[in-house]
């Protein structure tokens, strides 16, 4: 996978203590910035977007 397609929150600043995310083939993919070669979590994009909406609404 190309690293330039991965995004991390601007709230994380210059640290690597966060996760990165990207969309590919109908999935939202996440990985640990401290161990990018480890496992990648794949969640259906629809479910990821529902999670983000709930988080932005203060649901967690």
DATA-V43291 format. One record per residue. N is the residue number from 1. OMEGA is omega in whole degrees, 0 to 359 (* if undefined). D_CENTER is the distance of its C-alpha to the mean C-alpha in Angstrom with 1 decimal. Layout:
n = [N	N]
omega = [OMEGA	OMEGA]
d_center = [D_CENTER	D_CENTER]
This chain:
n = [1	2	3	4	5	6	7	8	9	10	11	12	13	14	15	16	17	18	19	20	21	22	23	24	25	26	27	28	29	30	31	32	33	34	35	36	37	38	39	40	41	42	43	44	45	46	47	48	49	50	51	52	53	54	55	56	57	58	59	60]
omega = [180	182	183	178	180	180	172	183	175	179	181	179	182	181	175	181	182	175	174	181	174	175	178	174	177	180	168	182	176	178	179	180	179	180	186	181	178	183	174	178	179	180	176	185	180	179	178	180	175	176	180	178	181	179	179	179	180	183	182	*]
d_center = [14.2	14.6	12.7	13.4	11.1	7.9	7.0	6.8	8.6	12.3	13.2	12.4	15.2	16.3	15.3	13.2	12.7	9.1	5.7	4.3	2.6	5.9	8.6	11.5	14.6	13.7	10.6	6.9	5.9	3.9	6.6	8.8	10.1	13.5	13.8	12.0	14.7	14.2	12.7	9.6	8.7	9.4	9.8	12.1	10.7	13.5	12.5	8.9	10.8	13.4	11.4	10.3	14.0	15.3	13.5	14.7	18.1	18.4	18.3	16.9]
